[in-house]
Amino acid sequence: MAVIGRTFGAVIESMASSYLIALVIITLLMVWLIGSLRVGLVSMIPNLLPVVATLGLMGALSIPLDPFTLLIGCIVIGVAVDDTIHFFHGFVRYREESGDSVFAIRETLRTTGRALLVSSLTLAAGFWAFTLSSLTSIVSFGSLAAFAIVVAFVADVVVAPALLILVYGAGDRADGG
């Protein structure tokens, strides 16, 4: 039992350092891909929200960390970052064309937002299939991963636009977009 305890402690420590390294690398890449330090840093908020919300839900429901639930963070960060890159890329493109942040958000939600919705629902449904398992840890993994993917989508279509308006302002189009 002592060996299992030490092993699990080493796994958690290793995962924590891996998450920290991933966070630094992803932040640097987001800054580089978006081309702005401020916007790149802001883009990390919707990426971290699903992880924080999932950890909060795990705490509220007393779901323990185990090898399966530890994997959720990597999966969700990957999905959230992918969605955020698509959203921010669309926003920057439409904003450069129009000079209007509200118009850019509206167009990004109309185009990229639809794809994000379909892919998020598909991924969440796939993970919810794990809830049919007879193993509690697999059920927790599936339901928490699905929850985190839904939170990632909501963060990208609700939180990200609000943050972009704060960073860029509403814009300067006279016709209201």
C-alpha positions, -999 to 999 in steps of 0.1 A, spaced: 0 0 0 29 24 7 43 18 -28 10 25 -44 7 57 -23 42 69 -34 35 59 -70 3 79 -71 20 109 -54 47 107 -81 21 106 -108 3 137 -95 36 156 -91 47 146 -126 13 156 -141 14 190 -122 48 198 -137 36 186 -171 6 209 -169 27 238 -159 51 233 -188 22 229 -212 6 261 -199 38 281 -205 44 266 -240 7 271 -250 7 307 -237 38 315 -257 24 298 -288 -9 317 -284 10 350 -281 30 341 -312 0 329 -333 -22 358 -324 6 383 -327 -1 402 -296 12 397 -260 -19 412 -244 -44 393 -266 -24 361 -263 -24 363 -225 -62 371 -225 -68 341 -248 -56 318 -221 -85 326 -198 -111 307 -219 -85 278 -221 -81 276 -184 -117 280 -174 -128 244 -183 -100 229 -162 -108 251 -132 -145 244 -136 -139 207 -138 -117 207 -108 -143 227 -89 -170 202 -99 -148 173 -88 -143 190 -54 -180 197 -50 -190 161 -59 -160 146 -39 -147 129 -70 -111 118 -63 -81 124 -85 -71 91 -102 -52 82 -133 -84 86 -154 -95 120 -140 -59 133 -143 -61 128 -181 -91 151 -184 -69 182 -181 -47 173 -211 -77 164 -233 -96 195 -224 -67 219 -228 -61 205 -262 -97 209 -273 -100 243 -257 -69 257 -272 -79 244 -307 -113 261 -303 -98 293 -290 -73 295 -319 -101 292 -344 -122 317 -326 -95 343 -321 -82 338 -357 -117 345 -371 -121 375 -348 -88 390 -358 -96 385 -395 -130 400 -394 -118 429 -372 -90 437 -396 -116 438 -424 -142 459 -406 -125 478 -378 -155 468 -356 -151 443 -328 -189 437 -324 -192 429 -361 -161 407 -359 -176 388 -330 -209 384 -347 -193 371 -379 -170 348 -359 -199 333 -340 -219 329 -372 -191 311 -390 -165 296 -367 -190 294 -338 -212 269 -357 -182 246 -363 -172 249 -326 -207 239 -315 -209 208 -337 -174 196 -328 -180 203 -291 -213 185 -290 -198 155 -309 -169 153 -286 -191 156 -255 -214 129 -267 -185 106 -274 -172 111 -238 -207 108 -224 -208 73 -239 -182 63 -211 -210 69 -186 -224 35 -196 -194 18 -181 -197 -3 -150 -164 11 -136 -169 42 -115 -136 58 -126 -145 54 -163 -179 70 -156 -163 99 -138 -138 103 -166 -165 104 -193 -189 127 -175 -162 151 -164 -145 152 -198 -179 159 -215 -186 186 -189 -152 202 -195 -157 202 -233 -191 219 -229 -176 245 -205 -148 251 -231 -173 258 -258 -193 282 -235 -160 299 -226 -151 304 -262 -185 318 -272 -194 338 -241 -162 347 -222 -138 351 -252 -161 377 -269 -164 397 -237 -127 397 -232 -121 408 -268 -144 437 -263 -125 447 -232 -92 445 -250 -101 460 -284 -132 481 -275 -164 479 -295 -150 494 -327 -156 524 -348 -182 515 -375 -209 540 -377 -235 517 -392 -234 493 -362 -223 463 -383 
